[in-house]
Amino acid sequence: MSVAAPKRVEASCSFKALALGLCAAVGISFATLKTYAADDTPLVDDKYSLKADREALEALRKNIPKEVKKENDEKAFMDQMMSDLSKPPSEVRNNFQSILNKKREAFSKDMTKKREDFSKTQNKEREEFSKDATKKREAFAKEKHSSSERTEFFDNLESKRKDFYEGQREKRDAFEEEMRDKRKNFDDYARAKTDEFNQLHRDYTKRYDEHKKELADLKKQAELKKKNMEKDLDKEYEEINKKPAVPLGE
């Protein structure tokens, strides 16, 4: 039995798991349904999903529902992280944490960009509203109006101003609520994936220790076999040396 055998077995099992995942992809699990809203919009954008790069299999999966693809890709991501038993458990955990941190940074960056864009839009709307109000006041001032007309004009202008800023506050409140929901959904997703990783990592650590012990046993057996062979050779030479020398000419 060669030292590389356990690794080949692990790779084979990983491939079988991936193949079974593709075959089972025609169904939608309860966990997948919980991840999606009633309008099929994912709670967490696909770009932040922890998933394996499976573009090579896309042609085989073109008829599989998007939400099932995402779930399978996430399972494949975890499977790939846990398939190489040559990596110490600490390295696997650091790798997972690094990927998750990058997703978190990308999410935060996008959230900041959305907030900046929203603020710019509202600032532009306020500027346009103010300019329009100024033009109306200037045009009104060029003409003669009665006291009641002026009162009505400025009351109407003030009413529109209040409605405009009230509308902006409502838009801001709705936007901030949406941002809080997105943040909560991402944090919930990250916690769920971390819990899933921790559970799989415990199993990986056990398999890693067993694999390491198996390799150590194989190495010990190989060294013992080599030592026994050397002993046999020494014994064989010893028997040869015990025989009397025979002259070459005889």
Contacts in CASP RR format, 6 or more apart in sequence:
PFRMAT RR
TARGET T0000
AUTHOR 0000-0000-0000
METHOD contacts of the structure
MODEL  1
MSVAAPKRVEASCSFKALALGLCAAVGISFATLKTYAADDTPLVDDKYSL
KADREALEALRKNIPKEVKKENDEKAFMDQMMSDLSKPPSEVRNNFQSIL
NKKREAFSKDMTKKREDFSKTQNKEREEFSKDATKKREAFAKEKHSSSER
TEFFDNLESKRKDFYEGQREKRDAFEEEMRDKRKNFDDYARAKTDEFNQL
HRDYTKRYDEHKKELADLKKQAELKKKNMEKDLDKEYEEINKKPAVPLGE
1 218 0 8 1.000
3 215 0 8 1.000
3 218 0 8 1.000
3 219 0 8 1.000
3 222 0 8 1.000
6 85 0 8 1.000
6 211 0 8 1.000
6 214 0 8 1.000
6 215 0 8 1.000
7 85 0 8 1.000
7 86 0 8 1.000
10 83 0 8 1.000
10 84 0 8 1.000
10 85 0 8 1.000
10 211 0 8 1.000
11 83 0 8 1.000
13 83 0 8 1.000
14 79 0 8 1.000
14 80 0 8 1.000
14 83 0 8 1.000
17 79 0 8 1.000
18 76 0 8 1.000
18 79 0 8 1.000
21 72 0 8 1.000
21 75 0 8 1.000
22 57 0 8 1.000
22 60 0 8 1.000
22 61 0 8 1.000
22 72 0 8 1.000
25 61 0 8 1.000
25 64 0 8 1.000
25 68 0 8 1.000
25 69 0 8 1.000
25 72 0 8 1.000
26 64 0 8 1.000
26 68 0 8 1.000
27 68 0 8 1.000
28 65 0 8 1.000
28 67 0 8 1.000
28 68 0 8 1.000
29 71 0 8 1.000
31 71 0 8 1.000
32 67 0 8 1.000
32 68 0 8 1.000
32 70 0 8 1.000
32 71 0 8 1.000
35 42 0 8 1.000
35 43 0 8 1.000
35 44 0 8 1.000
35 67 0 8 1.000
35 70 0 8 1.000
35 71 0 8 1.000
36 42 0 8 1.000
36 43 0 8 1.000
36 67 0 8 1.000
37 43 0 8 1.000
40 67 0 8 1.000
42 67 0 8 1.000
42 70 0 8 1.000
43 185 0 8 1.000
43 188 0 8 1.000
43 189 0 8 1.000
44 185 0 8 1.000
44 186 0 8 1.000
44 189 0 8 1.000
45 107 0 8 1.000
46 70 0 8 1.000
47 106 0 8 1.000
48 103 0 8 1.000
48 106 0 8 1.000
48 107 0 8 1.000
48 186 0 8 1.000
48 189 0 8 1.000
49 70 0 8 1.000
49 73 0 8 1.000
49 74 0 8 1.000
49 103 0 8 1.000
50 74 0 8 1.000
50 77 0 8 1.000
50 78 0 8 1.000
50 99 0 8 1.000
50 100 0 8 1.000
50 103 0 8 1.000
50 193 0 8 1.000
51 70 0 8 1.000
51 73 0 8 1.000
51 74 0 8 1.000
51 76 0 8 1.000
51 77 0 8 1.000
52 73 0 8 1.000
52 74 0 8 1.000
52 76 0 8 1.000
52 77 0 8 1.000
52 79 0 8 1.000
52 80 0 8 1.000
54 61 0 8 1.000
54 72 0 8 1.000
54 73 0 8 1.000
54 76 0 8 1.000
61 69 0 8 1.000
61 72 0 8 1.000
64 72 0 8 1.000
74 193 0 8 1.000
78 196 0 8 1.000
78 197 0 8 1.000
78 200 0 8 1.000
81 92 0 8 1.000
81 95 0 8 1.000
81 96 0 8 1.000
81 197 0 8 1.000
81 200 0 8 1.000
82 92 0 8 1.000
82 200 0 8 1.000
82 201 0 8 1.000
82 203 0 8 1.000
82 204 0 8 1.000
85 204 0 8 1.000
85 207 0 8 1.000
85 208 0 8 1.000
85 211 0 8 1.000
87 95 0 8 1.000
87 208 0 8 1.000
88 208 0 8 1.000
89 201 0 8 1.000
89 204 0 8 1.000
89 205 0 8 1.000
89 208 0 8 1.000
92 201 0 8 1.000
92 204 0 8 1.000
93 197 0 8 1.000
93 201 0 8 1.000
96 197 0 8 1.000
96 201 0 8 1.000
100 190 0 8 1.000
100 193 0 8 1.000
100 194 0 8 1.000
103 190 0 8 1.000
104 186 0 8 1.000
104 190 0 8 1.000
107 186 0 8 1.000
111 179 0 8 1.000
111 182 0 8 1.000
111 183 0 8 1.000
114 179 0 8 1.000
115 175 0 8 1.000
115 179 0 8 1.000
118 172 0 8 1.000
118 175 0 8 1.000
122 168 0 8 1.000
122 171 0 8 1.000
122 172 0 8 1.000
125 168 0 8 1.000
126 168 0 8 1.000
129 161 0 8 1.000
129 164 0 8 1.000
133 157 0 8 1.000
133 160 0 8 1.000
133 161 0 8 1.000
136 157 0 8 1.000
137 157 0 8 1.000
140 150 0 8 1.000
140 153 0 8 1.000
145 153 0 8 1.000
END
